[in-house]
Structure formats: C-alpha cells, structure tokens
C-alpha cells in the first residue's frame, strides 16, 4: 500500500512565474538547465510543469536546485 503525500500548492500566479523563470519569457532567458524537448530540468530531472506548482510535498519543500526560486 502506498502512502499519499500531502501537497501544498502555490498560487497559479506563482506557478506561472516559476515556470517562466525556467522556460524563459520576455523578462527571463531560458535557464541553461531547461530541456525544452521533455520540459524537464537537467539538474534535478523534475518535470517543471508539475514541480513549479508545488510548494511542499510531505515534509519536503520544493525548490529550484539552482536557487532561482
């Protein structure tokens, strides 16, 4: 039996800001560690559309491994 983790999500606006820091927009250049083909971070391997929406997963606080957010 698998244990369900409690997720604490960030606001939609914060998730969008985090994702734009990684993927790039008119304010930010894309991060060097962003792999556009899969939408993953090369540094941690996470799928960014999911990771940028989560503040806390269980006791673990989600962060950018490069401290960009």
Buried (B, 14 or more C-beta within 10 A) or exposed (E): EEEEEEEEEBEEEBBBBBBBBBBBEEEEEEBEBBEEEEBBBEBBEBEBEEBBBBBBBEEEEBEBEBEEB
